[in-house]
């Protein structure tokens, strides 16, 4: 799950990007399962969430640091 604090203007951008990523199919891109918006009471801001599948190998940045993948290998 990724969380992004947003206001009204940023929310529209997040929704457009999430729609694009939802349709994207590529082996190097994690699929999006769902998106959520939680509005803060009495405010024009809130949190935008992107839900992705759970991968047992942990966070991507930790895996890259540990495994040092080579994009030229097939």
mmCIF file of the N, C-alpha and C atoms, coordinates in Angstrom:
data_MODEL
# 
_entry.id   MODEL 
# 
loop_
_atom_site.group_PDB 
_atom_site.id 
_atom_site.type_symbol 
_atom_site.label_atom_id 
_atom_site.label_alt_id 
_atom_site.label_comp_id 
_atom_site.label_asym_id 
_atom_site.label_entity_id 
_atom_site.label_seq_id 
_atom_site.pdbx_PDB_ins_code 
_atom_site.Cartn_x 
_atom_site.Cartn_y 
_atom_site.Cartn_z 
_atom_site.occupancy 
_atom_site.B_iso_or_equiv 
_atom_site.pdbx_formal_charge 
_atom_site.auth_seq_id 
_atom_site.auth_comp_id 
_atom_site.auth_asym_id 
_atom_site.auth_atom_id 
_atom_site.pdbx_PDB_model_num 
ATOM 1   N N  . UNK A 1 1  ? 0.857   -1.167  0.000   1.00 0.00 ? 1  UNK A N  1 
ATOM 2   C CA . UNK A 1 1  ? 0.000   0.000   0.000   1.00 0.00 ? 1  UNK A CA 1 
ATOM 3   C C  . UNK A 1 1  ? 0.901   1.227   0.000   1.00 0.00 ? 1  UNK A C  1 
ATOM 4   N N  . UNK A 1 2  ? 0.627   2.157   -0.897  1.00 0.00 ? 2  UNK A N  1 
ATOM 5   C CA . UNK A 1 2  ? 1.345   3.425   -0.920  1.00 0.00 ? 2  UNK A CA 1 
ATOM 6   C C  . UNK A 1 2  ? 0.370   4.530   -0.569  1.00 0.00 ? 2  UNK A C  1 
ATOM 7   N N  . UNK A 1 3  ? 0.831   5.498   0.196   1.00 0.00 ? 3  UNK A N  1 
ATOM 8   C CA . UNK A 1 3  ? -0.009  6.596   0.665   1.00 0.00 ? 3  UNK A CA 1 
ATOM 9   C C  . UNK A 1 3  ? 0.581   7.920   0.192   1.00 0.00 ? 3  UNK A C  1 
ATOM 10  N N  . UNK A 1 4  ? -0.285  8.786   -0.339  1.00 0.00 ? 4  UNK A N  1 
ATOM 11  C CA . UNK A 1 4  ? 0.129   10.093  -0.812  1.00 0.00 ? 4  UNK A CA 1 
ATOM 12  C C  . UNK A 1 4  ? -0.786  11.156  -0.217  1.00 0.00 ? 4  UNK A C  1 
ATOM 13  N N  . UNK A 1 5  ? -0.253  12.118  0.547   1.00 0.00 ? 5  UNK A N  1 
ATOM 14  C CA . UNK A 1 5  ? -1.089  13.223  1.013   1.00 0.00 ? 5  UNK A CA 1 
ATOM 15  C C  . UNK A 1 5  ? -1.382  14.134  -0.184  1.00 0.00 ? 5  UNK A C  1 
ATOM 16  N N  . UNK A 1 6  ? -2.658  14.486  -0.378  1.00 0.00 ? 6  UNK A N  1 
ATOM 17  C CA . UNK A 1 6  ? -3.042  15.284  -1.550  1.00 0.00 ? 6  UNK A CA 1 
ATOM 18  C C  . UNK A 1 6  ? -4.065  16.359  -1.188  1.00 0.00 ? 6  UNK A C  1 
ATOM 19  N N  . UNK A 1 7  ? -4.106  17.381  -2.055  1.00 0.00 ? 7  UNK A N  1 
ATOM 20  C CA . UNK A 1 7  ? -5.185  18.360  -2.013  1.00 0.00 ? 7  UNK A CA 1 
ATOM 21  C C  . UNK A 1 7  ? -6.055  18.112  -3.247  1.00 0.00 ? 7  UNK A C  1 
ATOM 22  N N  . UNK A 1 8  ? -7.046  18.956  -3.494  1.00 0.00 ? 8  UNK A N  1 
ATOM 23  C CA . UNK A 1 8  ? -7.962  18.721  -4.615  1.00 0.00 ? 8  UNK A CA 1 
ATOM 24  C C  . UNK A 1 8  ? -7.243  18.657  -5.957  1.00 0.00 ? 8  UNK A C  1 
ATOM 25  N N  . UNK A 1 9  ? -6.299  19.555  -6.204  1.00 0.00 ? 9  UNK A N  1 
ATOM 26  C CA . UNK A 1 9  ? -5.579  19.578  -7.484  1.00 0.00 ? 9  UNK A CA 1 
ATOM 27  C C  . UNK A 1 9  ? -4.726  18.325  -7.670  1.00 0.00 ? 9  UNK A C  1 
ATOM 28  N N  . UNK A 1 10 ? -4.028  17.914  -6.630  1.00 0.00 ? 10 UNK A N  1 
ATOM 29  C CA . UNK A 1 10 ? -3.186  16.729  -6.721  1.00 0.00 ? 10 UNK A CA 1 
ATOM 30  C C  . UNK A 1 10 ? -4.017  15.445  -6.822  1.00 0.00 ? 10 UNK A C  1 
ATOM 31  N N  . UNK A 1 11 ? -5.208  15.457  -6.237  1.00 0.00 ? 11 UNK A N  1 
ATOM 32  C CA . UNK A 1 11 ? -6.073  14.279  -6.303  1.00 0.00 ? 11 UNK A CA 1 
ATOM 33  C C  . UNK A 1 11 ? -6.421  13.952  -7.747  1.00 0.00 ? 11 UNK A C  1 
ATOM 34  N N  . UNK A 1 12 ? -6.762  14.954  -8.547  1.00 0.00 ? 12 UNK A N  1 
ATOM 35  C CA . UNK A 1 12 ? -7.080  14.724  -9.956  1.00 0.00 ? 12 UNK A CA 1 
ATOM 36  C C  . UNK A 1 12 ? -5.898  14.110  -10.699 1.00 0.00 ? 12 UNK A C  1 
ATOM 37  N N  . UNK A 1 13 ? -4.702  14.589  -10.428 1.00 0.00 ? 13 UNK A N  1 
ATOM 38  C CA . UNK A 1 13 ? -3.498  14.041  -11.051 1.00 0.00 ? 13 UNK A CA 1 
ATOM 39  C C  . UNK A 1 13 ? -3.295  12.589  -10.631 1.00 0.00 ? 13 UNK A C  1 
ATOM 40  N N  . UNK A 1 14 ? -3.467  12.286  -9.346  1.00 0.00 ? 14 UNK A N  1 
ATOM 41  C CA . UNK A 1 14 ? -3.306  10.914  -8.847  1.00 0.00 ? 14 UNK A CA 1 
ATOM 42  C C  . UNK A 1 14 ? -4.308  9.965   -9.502  1.00 0.00 ? 14 UNK A C  1 
ATOM 43  N N  . UNK A 1 15 ? -5.547  10.406  -9.653  1.00 0.00 ? 15 UNK A N  1 
ATOM 44  C CA . UNK A 1 15 ? -6.578  9.557   -10.266 1.00 0.00 ? 15 UNK A CA 1 
ATOM 45  C C  . UNK A 1 15 ? -6.224  9.269   -11.721 1.00 0.00 ? 15 UNK A C  1 
ATOM 46  N N  . UNK A 1 16 ? -5.787  10.278  -12.464 1.00 0.00 ? 16 UNK A N  1 
ATOM 47  C CA . UNK A 1 16 ? -5.406  10.079  -13.873 1.00 0.00 ? 16 UNK A CA 1 
ATOM 48  C C  . UNK A 1 16 ? -4.242  9.107   -13.993 1.00 0.00 ? 16 UNK A C  1 
ATOM 49  N N  . UNK A 1 17 ? -3.230  9.278   -13.150 1.00 0.00 ? 17 UNK A N  1 
ATOM 50  C CA . UNK A 1 17 ? -2.068  8.387   -13.201 1.00 0.00 ? 17 UNK A CA 1 
ATOM 51  C C  . UNK A 1 17 ? -2.441  6.971   -12.791 1.00 0.00 ? 17 UNK A C  1 
ATOM 52  N N  . UNK A 1 18 ? -3.295  6.820   -11.798 1.00 0.00 ? 18 UNK A N  1 
ATOM 53  C CA . UNK A 1 18 ? -3.728  5.482   -11.371 1.00 0.00 ? 18 UNK A CA 1 
ATOM 54  C C  . UNK A 1 18 ? -4.505  4.784   -12.476 1.00 0.00 ? 18 UNK A C  1 
ATOM 55  N N  . UNK A 1 19 ? -5.358  5.530   -13.194 1.00 0.00 ? 19 UNK A N  1 
ATOM 56  C CA . UNK A 1 19 ? -6.091  4.935   -14.327 1.00 0.00 ? 19 UNK A CA 1 
ATOM 57  C C  . UNK A 1 19 ? -5.130  4.419   -15.383 1.00 0.00 ? 19 UNK A C  1 
ATOM 58  N N  . UNK A 1 20 ? -4.118  5.222   -15.686 1.00 0.00 ? 20 UNK A N  1 
ATOM 59  C CA . UNK A 1 20 ? -3.122  4.813   -16.672 1.00 0.00 ? 20 UNK A CA 1 
ATOM 60  C C  . UNK A 1 20 ? -2.380  3.566   -16.201 1.00 0.00 ? 20 UNK A C  1 
ATOM 61  N N  . UNK A 1 21 ? -1.904  3.568   -14.971 1.00 0.00 ? 21 UNK A N  1 
ATOM 62  C CA . UNK A 1 21 ? -1.150  2.431   -14.447 1.00 0.00 ? 21 UNK A CA 1 
ATOM 63  C C  . UNK A 1 21 ? -2.013  1.173   -14.337 1.00 0.00 ? 21 UNK A C  1 
ATOM 64  N N  . UNK A 1 22 ? -3.295  1.339   -14.076 1.00 0.00 ? 22 UNK A N  1 
ATOM 65  C CA . UNK A 1 22 ? -4.209  0.190   -13.968 1.00 0.00 ? 22 UNK A CA 1 
ATOM 66  C C  . UNK A 1 22 ? -4.306  -0.554  -15.295 1.00 0.00 ? 22 UNK A C  1 
ATOM 67  N N  . UNK A 1 23 ? -4.227  0.182   -16.397 1.00 0.00 ? 23 UNK A N  1 
ATOM 68  C CA . UNK A 1 23 ? -4.315  -0.434  -17.727 1.00 0.00 ? 23 UNK A CA 1 
ATOM 69  C C  . UNK A 1 23 ? -2.964  -0.957  -18.222 1.00 0.00 ? 23 UNK A C  1 
ATOM 70  N N  . UNK A 1 24 ? -1.882  -0.481  -17.641 1.00 0.00 ? 24 UNK A N  1 
ATOM 71  C CA . UNK A 1 24 ? -0.539  -0.827  -18.082 1.00 0.00 ? 24 UNK A CA 1 
ATOM 72  C C  . UNK A 1 24 ? -0.212  -2.279  -17.754 1.00 0.00 ? 24 UNK A C  1 
ATOM 73  N N  . UNK A 1 25 ? 0.322   -2.990  -18.720 1.00 0.00 ? 25 UNK A N  1 
ATOM 74  C CA . UNK A 1 25 ? 0.749   -4.379  -18.509 1.00 0.00 ? 25 UNK A CA 1 
ATOM 75  C C  . UNK A 1 25 ? 2.204   -4.505  -18.966 1.00 0.00 ? 25 UNK A C  1 
ATOM 76  N N  . UNK A 1 26 ? 3.089   -4.694  -18.002 1.00 0.00 ? 26 UNK A N  1 
ATOM 77  C CA . UNK A 1 26 ? 4.511   -4.844  -18.293 1.00 0.00 ? 26 UNK A CA 1 
ATOM 78  C C  . UNK A 1 26 ? 5.125   -5.680  -17.181 1.00 0.00 ? 26 UNK A C  1 
ATOM 79  N N  . UNK A 1 27 ? 6.033   -6.602  -17.510 1.00 0.00 ? 27 UNK A N  1 
ATOM 80  C CA . UNK A 1 27 ? 6.605   -7.473  -16.471 1.00 0.00 ? 27 UNK A CA 1 
ATOM 81  C C  . UNK A 1 27 ? 7.415   -6.735  -15.411 1.00 0.00 ? 27 UNK A C  1 
ATOM 82  N N  . UNK A 1 28 ? 7.857   -5.521  -15.690 1.00 0.00 ? 28 UNK A N  1 
ATOM 83  C CA . UNK A 1 28 ? 8.660   -4.776  -14.721 1.00 0.00 ? 28 UNK A CA 1 
ATOM 84  C C  . UNK A 1 28 ? 7.836   -3.765  -13.925 1.00 0.00 ? 28 UNK A C  1 
ATOM 85  N N  . UNK A 1 29 ? 6.509   -3.768  -14.122 1.00 0.00 ? 29 UNK A N  1 
ATOM 86  C CA . UNK A 1 29 ? 5.640   -2.813  -13.429 1.00 0.00 ? 29 UNK A CA 1 
ATOM 87  C C  . UNK A 1 29 ? 4.655   -3.579  -12.554 1.00 0.00 ? 29 UNK A C  1 
ATOM 88  N N  . UNK A 1 30 ? 4.600   -3.218  -11.275 1.00 0.00 ? 30 UNK A N  1 
ATOM 89  C CA . UNK A 1 30 ? 3.683   -3.848  -10.331 1.00 0.00 ? 30 UNK A CA 1 
ATOM 90  C C  . UNK A 1 30 ? 2.251   -3.431  -10.668 1.00 0.00 ? 30 UNK A C  1 
ATOM 91  N N  . UNK A 1 31 ? 1.341   -4.384  -10.659 1.00 0.00 ? 31 UNK A N  1 
ATOM 92  C CA . UNK A 1 31 ? -0.058  -4.114  -10.968 1.00 0.00 ? 31 UNK A CA 1 
ATOM 93  C C  . UNK A 1 31 ? -0.751  -3.400  -9.804  1.00 0.00 ? 31 UNK A C  1 
ATOM 94  N N  . UNK A 1 32 ? -1.718  -2.578  -10.120 1.00 0.00 ? 32 UNK A N  1 
ATOM 95  C CA . UNK A 1 32 ? -2.527  -1.905  -9.108  1.00 0.00 ? 32 UNK A CA 1 
ATOM 96  C C  . UNK A 1 32 ? -3.794  -2.730  -8.898  1.00 0.00 ? 32 UNK A C  1 
ATOM 97  N N  . UNK A 1 33 ? -4.102  -3.028  -7.642  1.00 0.00 ? 33 UNK A N  1 
ATOM 98  C CA . UNK A 1 33 ? -5.323  -3.767  -7.331  1.00 0.00 ? 33 UNK A CA 1 
ATOM 99  C C  . UNK A 1 33 ? -6.487  -2.831  -7.035  1.00 0.00 ? 33 UNK A C  1 
ATOM 100 N N  . UNK A 1 34 ? -6.214  -1.709  -6.372  1.00 0.00 ? 34 UNK A N  1 
ATOM 101 C CA . UNK A 1 34 ? -7.289  -0.782  -6.006  1.00 0.00 ? 34 UNK A CA 1 
ATOM 102 C C  . UNK A 1 34 ? -6.697  0.567   -5.648  1.00 0.00 ? 34 UNK A C  1 
ATOM 103 N N  . UNK A 1 35 ? -7.553  1.592   -5.683  1.00 0.00 ? 35 UNK A N  1 
ATOM 104 C CA . UNK A 1 35 ? -7.176  2.928   -5.219  1.00 0.00 ? 35 UNK A CA 1 
ATOM 105 C C  . UNK A 1 35 ? -8.249  3.414   -4.245  1.00 0.00 ? 35 UNK A C  1 
ATOM 106 N N  . UNK A 1 36 ? -7.828  4.214   -3.286  1.00 0.00 ? 36 UNK A N  1 
ATOM 107 C CA . UNK A 1 36 ? -8.729  4.729   -2.262  1.00 0.00 ? 36 UNK A CA 1 
ATOM 108 C C  . UNK A 1 36 ? -8.392  6.185   -1.994  1.00 0.00 ? 36 UNK A C  1 
ATOM 109 N N  . UNK A 1 37 ? -9.382  6.953   -1.556  1.00 0.00 ? 37 UNK A N  1 
ATOM 110 C CA . UNK A 1 37 ? -9.156  8.318   -1.100  1.00 0.00 ? 37 UNK A CA 1 
ATOM 111 C C  . UNK A 1 37 ? -9.840  8.487   0.235   1.00 0.00 ? 37 UNK A C  1 
ATOM 112 N N  . UNK A 1 38 ? -9.108  8.987   1.206   1.00 0.00 ? 38 UNK A N  1 
ATOM 113 C CA . UNK A 1 38 ? -9.655  9.256   2.529   1.00 0.00 ? 38 UNK A CA 1 
ATOM 114 C C  . UNK A 1 38 ? -9.604  10.767  2.759   1.00 0.00 ? 38 UNK A C  1 
ATOM 115 N N  . UNK A 1 39 ? -10.770 11.391  2.799   1.00 0.00 ? 39 UNK A N  1 
ATOM 116 C CA . UNK A 1 39 ? -10.847 12.826  2.979   1.00 0.00 ? 39 UNK A CA 1 
ATOM 117 C C  . UNK A 1 39 ? -10.678 13.186  4.453   1.00 0.00 ? 39 UNK A C  1 
ATOM 118 N N  . UNK A 1 40 ? -9.875  14.212  4.713   1.00 0.00 ? 40 UNK A N  1 
ATOM 119 C CA . UNK A 1 40 ? -9.724  14.694  6.082   1.00 0.00 ? 40 UNK A CA 1 
ATOM 120 C C  . UNK A 1 40 ? -10.933 15.558  6.418   1.00 0.00 ? 40 UNK A C  1 
ATOM 121 N N  . UNK A 1 41 ? -11.515 15.352  7.567   1.00 0.00 ? 41 UNK A N  1 
ATOM 122 C CA . UNK A 1 41 ? -12.710 16.074  7.992   1.00 0.00 ? 41 UNK A CA 1 
ATOM 123 C C  . UNK A 1 41 ? -12.457 17.580  8.029   1.00 0.00 ? 41 UNK A C  1 
ATOM 124 N N  . UNK A 1 42 ? -13.365 18.340  7.378   1.00 0.00 ? 42 UNK A N  1 
ATOM 125 C CA . UNK A 1 42 ? -13.283 19.787  7.401   1.00 0.00 ? 42 UNK A CA 1 
ATOM 126 C C  . UNK A 1 42 ? -12.116 20.364  6.622   1.00 0.00 ? 42 UNK A C  1 
ATOM 127 N N  . UNK A 1 43 ? -11.618 19.630  5.624   1.00 0.00 ? 43 UNK A N  1 
ATOM 128 C CA . UNK A 1 43 ? -10.452 20.079  4.876   1.00 0.00 ? 43 UNK A CA 1 
ATOM 129 C C  . UNK A 1 43 ? -10.608 19.706  3.404   1.00 0.00 ? 43 UNK A C  1 
ATOM 130 N N  . UNK A 1 44 ? -9.859  20.376  2.538   1.00 0.00 ? 44 UNK A N  1 
ATOM 131 C CA . UNK A 1 44 ? -9.863  20.015  1.118   1.00 0.00 ? 44 UNK A CA 1 
ATOM 132 C C  . UNK A 1 44 ? -8.686  19.097  0.806   1.00 0.00 ? 44 UNK A C  1 
ATOM 133 N N  . UNK A 1 45 ? -8.089  18.536  1.841   1.00 0.00 ? 45 UNK A N  1 
ATOM 134 C CA . UNK A 1 45 ? -6.969  17.615  1.660   1.00 0.00 ? 45 UNK A CA 1 
ATOM 135 C C  . UNK A 1 45 ? -7.354  16.232  2.166   1.00 0.00 ? 45 UNK A C  1 
ATOM 136 N N  . UNK A 1 46 ? -6.520  15.273  1.853   1.00 0.00 ? 46 UNK A N  1 
ATOM 137 C CA . UNK A 1 46 ? -6.742  13.917  2.317   1.00 0.00 ? 46 UNK A CA 1 
ATOM 138 C C  . UNK A 1 46 ? -5.580  13.040  1.917   1.00 0.00 ? 46 UNK A C  1 
ATOM 139 N N  . UNK A 1 47 ? -5.799  11.742  1.960   1.00 0.00 ? 47 UNK A N  1 
ATOM 140 C CA . UNK A 1 47 ? -4.766  10.775  1.583   1.00 0.00 ? 47 UNK A CA 1 
ATOM 141 C C  . UNK A 1 47 ? -5.271  9.899   0.457   1.00 0.00 ? 47 UNK A C  1 
ATOM 142 N N  . UNK A 1 48 ? -4.450  9.760   -0.565  1.00 0.00 ? 48 UNK A N  1 
ATOM 143 C CA . UNK A 1 48 ? -4.730  8.905   -1.710  1.00 0.00 ? 48 UNK A CA 1 
ATOM 144 C C  . UNK A 1 48 ? -3.900  7.645   -1.531  1.00 0.00 ? 48 UNK A C  1 
ATOM 145 N N  . UNK A 1 49 ? -4.529  6.489   -1.674  1.00 0.00 ? 49 UNK A N  1 
ATOM 146 C CA . UNK A 1 49 ? -3.843  5.210   -1.464  1.00 0.00 ? 49 UNK A CA 1 
ATOM 147 C C  . UNK A 1 49 ? -3.870  4.375   -2.735  1.00 0.00 ? 49 UNK A C  1 
ATOM 148 N N  . UNK A 1 50 ? -2.772  3.713   -3.000  1.00 0.00 ? 50 UNK A N  1 
ATOM 149 C CA . UNK A 1 50 ? -2.698  2.743   -4.098  1.00 0.00 ? 50 UNK A CA 1 
ATOM 150 C C  . UNK A 1 50 ? -2.374  1.389   -3.474  1.00 0.00 ? 50 UNK A C  1 
ATOM 151 N N  . UNK A 1 51 ? -3.242  0.418   -3.725  1.00 0.00 ? 51 UNK A N  1 
ATOM 152 C CA . UNK A 1 51 ? -3.039  -0.931  -3.200  1.00 0.00 ? 51 UNK A CA 1 
ATOM 153 C C  . UNK A 1 51 ? -2.465  -1.804  -4.308  1.00 0.00 ? 51 UNK A C  1 
ATOM 154 N N  . UNK A 1 52 ? -1.369  -2.488  -3.984  1.00 0.00 ? 52 UNK A N  1 
ATOM 155 C CA . UNK A 1 52 ? -0.702  -3.391  -4.907  1.00 0.00 ? 52 UNK A CA 1 
ATOM 156 C C  . UNK A 1 52 ? -0.610  -4.773  -4.265  1.00 0.00 ? 52 UNK A C  1 
ATOM 157 N N  . UNK A 1 53 ? -0.324  -5.791  -5.047  1.00 0.00 ? 53 UNK A N  1 
ATOM 158 C CA . UNK A 1 53 ? -0.217  -7.133  -4.468  1.00 0.00 ? 53 UNK A CA 1 
ATOM 159 C C  . UNK A 1 53 ? 0.936   -7.219  -3.464  1.00 0.00 ? 53 UNK A C  1 
ATOM 160 N N  . UNK A 1 54 ? 0.824   -8.169  -2.554  1.00 0.00 ? 54 UNK A N  1 
ATOM 161 C CA . UNK A 1 54 ? 1.891   -8.433  -1.598  1.00 0.00 ? 54 UNK A CA 1 
ATOM 162 C C  . UNK A 1 54 ? 2.929   -9.328  -2.268  1.00 0.00 ? 54 UNK A C  1 
ATOM 163 N N  . UNK A 1 55 ? 4.196   -8.961  -2.146  1.00 0.00 ? 55 UNK A N  1 
ATOM 164 C CA . UNK A 1 55 ? 5.285   -9.783  -2.664  1.00 0.00 ? 55 UNK A CA 1 
ATOM 165 C C  . UNK A 1 55 ? 6.152   -10.221 -1.490  1.00 0.00 ? 55 UNK A C  1 
ATOM 166 N N  . UNK A 1 56 ? 6.361   -11.505 -1.353  1.00 0.00 ? 56 UNK A N  1 
ATOM 167 C CA . UNK A 1 56 ? 7.053   -12.070 -0.193  1.00 0.00 ? 56 UNK A CA 1 
ATOM 168 C C  . UNK A 1 56 ? 8.507   -11.634 -0.077  1.00 0.00 ? 56 UNK A C  1 
ATOM 169 N N  . UNK A 1 57 ? 9.108   -11.138 -1.143  1.00 0.00 ? 57 UNK A N  1 
ATOM 170 C CA . UNK A 1 57 ? 10.511  -10.724 -1.091  1.00 0.00 ? 57 UNK A CA 1 
ATOM 171 C C  . UNK A 1 57 ? 10.710  -9.353  -0.472  1.00 0.00 ? 57 UNK A C  1 
ATOM 172 N N  . UNK A 1 58 ? 9.659   -8.708  -0.021  1.00 0.00 ? 58 UNK A N  1 
ATOM 173 C CA . UNK A 1 58 ? 9.786   -7.427  0.673   1.00 0.00 ? 58 UNK A CA 1 
ATOM 174 C C  . UNK A 1 58 ? 9.703   -6.230  -0.244  1.00 0.00 ? 58 UNK A C  1 
ATOM 175 N N  . UNK A 1 59 ? 10.130  -5.094  0.282   1.00 0.00 ? 59 UNK A N  1 
ATOM 176 C CA . UNK A 1 59 ? 10.066  -3.837  -0.453  1.00 0.00 ? 59 UNK A CA 1 
ATOM 177 C C  . UNK A 1 59 ? 11.002  -3.860  -1.655  1.00 0.00 ? 59 UNK A C  1 
ATOM 178 N N  . UNK A 1 60 ? 10.572  -3.237  -2.732  1.00 0.00 ? 60 UNK A N  1 
ATOM 179 C CA . UNK A 1 60 ? 11.347  -3.239  -3.971  1.00 0.00 ? 60 UNK A CA 1 
ATOM 180 C C  . UNK A 1 60 ? 12.716  -2.608  -3.776  1.00 0.00 ? 60 UNK A C  1 
ATOM 181 N N  . UNK A 1 61 ? 12.795  -1.485  -3.064  1.00 0.00 ? 61 UNK A N  1 
ATOM 182 C CA . UNK A 1 61 ? 14.091  -0.836  -2.880  1.00 0.00 ? 61 UNK A CA 1 
ATOM 183 C C  . UNK A 1 61 ? 15.063  -1.717  -2.103  1.00 0.00 ? 61 UNK A C  1 
ATOM 184 N N  . UNK A 1 62 ? 14.556  -2.484  -1.138  1.00 0.00 ? 62 UNK A N  1 
ATOM 185 C CA . UNK A 1 62 ? 15.412  -3.405  -0.384  1.00 0.00 ? 62 UNK A CA 1 
ATOM 186 C C  . UNK A 1 62 ? 15.877  -4.561  -1.263  1.00 0.00 ? 62 UNK A C  1 
ATOM 187 N N  . UNK A 1 63 ? 14.993  -5.080  -2.101  1.00 0.00 ? 63 UNK A N  1 
ATOM 188 C CA . UNK A 1 63 ? 15.353  -6.180  -3.002  1.00 0.00 ? 63 UNK A CA 1 
ATOM 189 C C  . UNK A 1 63 ? 16.413  -5.727  -4.002  1.00 0.00 ? 63 UNK A C  1 
ATOM 190 N N  . UNK A 1 64 ? 16.251  -4.539  -4.572  1.00 0.00 ? 64 UNK A N  1 
ATOM 191 C CA . UNK A 1 64 ? 17.226  -4.015  -5.536  1.00 0.00 ? 64 UNK A CA 1 
ATOM 192 C C  . UNK A 1 64 ? 18.587  -3.851  -4.874  1.00 0.00 ? 64 UNK A C  1 
ATOM 193 N N  . UNK A 1 65 ? 18.606  -3.303  -3.654  1.00 0.00 ? 65 UNK A N  1 
ATOM 194 C CA . UNK A 1 65 ? 19.869  -3.119  -2.940  1.00 0.00 ? 65 UNK A CA 1 
ATOM 195 C C  . UNK A 1 65 ? 20.548  -4.457  -2.663  1.00 0.00 ? 65 UNK A C  1 
ATOM 196 N N  . UNK A 1 66 ? 19.782  -5.445  -2.281  1.00 0.00 ? 66 UNK A N  1 
ATOM 197 C CA . UNK A 1 66 ? 20.322  -6.767  -1.932  1.00 0.00 ? 66 UNK A CA 1 
ATOM 198 C C  . UNK A 1 66 ? 20.752  -7.562  -3.163  1.00 0.00 ? 66 UNK A C  1 
ATOM 199 N N  . UNK A 1 67 ? 19.914  -7.603  -4.188  1.00 0.00 ? 67 UNK A N  1 
ATOM 200 C CA . UNK A 1 67 ? 20.142  -8.491  -5.337  1.00 0.00 ? 67 UNK A CA 1 
ATOM 201 C C  . UNK A 1 67 ? 20.893  -7.852  -6.495  1.00 0.00 ? 67 UNK A C  1 
ATOM 202 N N  . UNK A 1 68 ? 20.946  -6.530  -6.530  1.00 0.00 ? 68 UNK A N  1 
ATOM 203 C CA . UNK A 1 68 ? 21.637  -5.812  -7.587  1.00 0.00 ? 68 UNK A CA 1 
ATOM 204 C C  . UNK A 1 68 ? 21.275  -6.348  -8.982  1.00 0.00 ? 68 UNK A C  1 
ATOM 205 N N  . UNK A 1 69 ? 19.996  -6.271  -9.379  1.00 0.00 ? 69 UNK A N  1 
ATOM 206 C CA . UNK A 1 69 ? 19.582  -6.832  -10.671 1.00 0.00 ? 69 UNK A CA 1 
ATOM 207 C C  . UNK A 1 69 ? 20.236  -6.081  -11.832 1.00 0.00 ? 69 UNK A C  1 
ATOM 208 N N  . UNK A 1 70 ? 20.455  -6.808  -12.901 1.00 0.00 ? 70 UNK A N  1 
ATOM 209 C CA . UNK A 1 70 ? 21.068  -6.256  -14.112 1.00 0.00 ? 70 UNK A CA 1 
ATOM 210 C C  . UNK A 1 70 ? 20.000  -6.219  -15.200 1.00 0.00 ? 70 UNK A C  1 
ATOM 211 N N  . UNK A 1 71 ? 19.647  -5.053  -15.663 1.00 0.00 ? 71 UNK A N  1 
ATOM 212 C CA . UNK A 1 71 ? 18.580  -4.924  -16.670 1.00 0.00 ? 71 UNK A CA 1 
ATOM 213 C C  . UNK A 1 71 ? 18.968  -5.537  -18.008 1.00 0.00 ? 71 UNK A C  1 
ATOM 214 N N  . UNK A 1 72 ? 20.246  -5.856  -18.210 1.00 0.00 ? 72 UNK A N  1 
ATOM 215 C CA . UNK A 1 72 ? 20.670  -6.433  -19.479 1.00 0.00 ? 72 UNK A CA 1 
ATOM 216 C C  . UNK A 1 72 ? 20.528  -7.946  -19.508 1.00 0.00 ? 72 UNK A C  1 
ATOM 217 N N  . UNK A 1 73 ? 20.330  -8.589  -18.345 1.00 0.00 ? 73 UNK A N  1 
ATOM 218 C CA . UNK A 1 73 ? 20.138  -10.030 -18.294 1.00 0.00 ? 73 UNK A CA 1 
ATOM 219 C C  . UNK A 1 73 ? 18.718  -10.370 -18.736 1.00 0.00 ? 73 UNK A C  1 
ATOM 220 N N  . UNK A 1 74 ? 18.574  -11.499 -19.388 1.00 0.00 ? 74 UNK A N  1 
ATOM 221 C CA . UNK A 1 74 ? 17.214  -11.900 -19.793 1.00 0.00 ? 74 UNK A CA 1 
ATOM 222 C C  . UNK A 1 74 ? 16.728  -13.064 -18.989 1.00 0.00 ? 74 UNK A C  1 
# 
